[in-house]
Amino acid sequence: LSFRRYTRYAEGGFGVIWVEATAVRNEGRSNPGQFCLHEDNVSEYRKLVKDVRSAAKKKFGHDVVMLVQLTHSGRYSKPDGIPRPIIAHHSPVLDPLHGLLPDYQLVTDDYLDRLQETYVKAARLACEAGFDGVDVKSCHRYLVSELHASFTREGKYGGSFENRTRFLCETIEKIRRMHPQLLLATRMNAYDA
């Protein structure tokens, strides 16, 4: 149904098609049905891109620009339908909503370092699938967005503005260096309340 949705966008005349909320790791999925781009399914994404482009050509005689939004759901992770939050900092507002105790473990800097490489790998797979660009999702309080609000986090991903934006800036820079042909975007919250 999701693939049909994007093909119908092309048939409707859209010129830019953004494949939303595609997890870069299984544990970062917000539900078991969420898209997740990895080595074992890149051929399915290649088929999606081909079908969408074909639908646009057939109906309107033009190609479309296709981007895939790469994400990690962070505190909203439920890869098997059961909440398995991965949090960057403790929030007095959000922790109680998720039933997280004050000693709930934060994601480690080491995990975040490795996750940057996972985003770069996902960008490579997106390129192999035929996407024109990637969006490193930084909104809706998912993991990358939550890092931006990690004022109380210690270490290289928290505290100062430079540290709180480090993950996003370094990830985008690595993708740009490894895949200069890709369009790069990020969706950011203007305000979190």
N, C-alpha and C positions, 0 to 999 in steps of 0.2 A: 504493500500500500504506500509506503514511503517513496519507493522508486517511482510508482505511478504518479504520485504527487508532483515530483520534480519534472517528470516528463510532461505533465499537464501544464506546468508553468511555461515550458518551452512552447507548447501548442497554443498557449494563451498570448504569446507575443513578447514575453519578457526577454530582455536583452542581457540581464545579469541574473544569474541563479546562484544563490548562496545555500549550500547544503549545511544545515544547522547542526549544532551540538553533537559533534562526532568525537567520542572519547578517544584518548590516545593510549589508555590502559584499561583493562577490564575492571580493576578495582576503582576506577574513576567514573564508572557509569552510574547515572542516576536511577536507572531501572534496567531490568534484564533485556528489554527491547531496544535500548538506546543504541544508535550506531556506534561502532568501534572499529577504527581503521588499523589493520595490522597485516603482517606478511601473509597470513593464511587467507585473507579475503580481498586483497588488492585487486584481484581479477573481477570481483563483483562490482567494485567501484569503477573499474575500467569500463565494464558493461553499462553501468549507470551513466557515465559521462558520454559514452558512445550513443546510447539511446536518447539522451536529452538533446545532444547536438543534432542527431538525425531527425528528431521530431521538429526542431526549430527550422532546419533546412527544408524539410518536406512541406511544412505549413507556410513558412514565410520566406524561404530562400536565403536566410541569413544564419550565421553562427551565433552562439551565445558565449558570454564570459562566465566561467564557472569557478566558484571558490568553495572551499570546504572549511567550516569552522571547527577548529581543534579545541578540545576542552578536557578538563578534569573536574568532576563535580565536587570534590573536596568534602565539606561537611554534609553535603546532600547525596553522597555516594550510597547506592543501594544496588550493587551489581547483581545480586541474587534475590532482590525484592525485600531484603532485610536491611535496615539502616546499618551502615558501616562507615561512620564519619571519619574523614581524614581532615584534621583541622590545623590551621597555621597559627592560631592564637586563641586564647579564651575570651569569649565575649559575654559580658553580663546580661546581654539581651538575648543572644542566639543560643548560648549553651543551655539555658533552662528549657527553651523550646524544643531542643533536641535530646533532652534528658541527659546531658553531659555533666559529669561531676567535675569539681575544680581540679582534680588530679588526672583527668583524662589526658592521655599522652598526645603531645603535639607532633606533627610531621617533622622529621629530622632534616637538617640541612643536607645530609648525605642523600636522602630520598629526593629532595628538590634538585640537587645537582644532577642526579641520574634522570630525573623527570625532564630536565632541559634537553637531554640527549634523546629522550623518547619523543619529544615534540619535533626535534630535528629529523628523526627517523620517519615520523608520521608525515612531515612535509615532503620528504623524499618519496614516500609511497603515494602521496597525493599527486606529485609530479608524474610518477610512473602511471598513475591511473588516468592522467590527462587533464587534471584540474589546472586552471590558469593561476590560481593563487590560494593562499591559506589565510585564515583569520585566527589569531591566537586569542581565544575568548577570555576577556578580562572583566566580566560583569556578573550580575546576579548573585554575588557573594559565593560563586564557585571558587575553587582554590586560588587561581591567579588573582582574582579580584580580592579575595580575603587577605592575600599577602599585602596588597596595597594598604589595608587597614590594620596591619600588624604592628601598631605602635608599641605594644608591650612585649613583643617577641624579642628574645635575645638572639645574638648571632648575626650572620651576614644577610639574613633575609628579613630582619625586623628592625624597628626603632626609627632610624633616620629615613628621610625620603629616598635617598640613594639606595639604601638596603631594601626598603619596601618595594621599590620598583625594579630591583636587580633581576629578579627572575624573568619578568617580561622583557626588559631591555636586552639582557644577555641572550635570551631565547630567540628574539627577533633578529638580533645581530648574527647569531650562529646560522639561522635559516637563511638570512640574506647572503652570508658568505658562502654557504654550501650550495644554495639554489638561487643564484641571482636572477634567473629568468622568471621566478614566481612573483606575482603580485603579493604584497604583504599588507595585512590589515589587522586591526584589533578593535573589538567592541568594548568600550569602557563605560562604566557608570559615571554620569556627571555628578551624582549625589547618592549617598547611601544613608538611609534613615531607618 
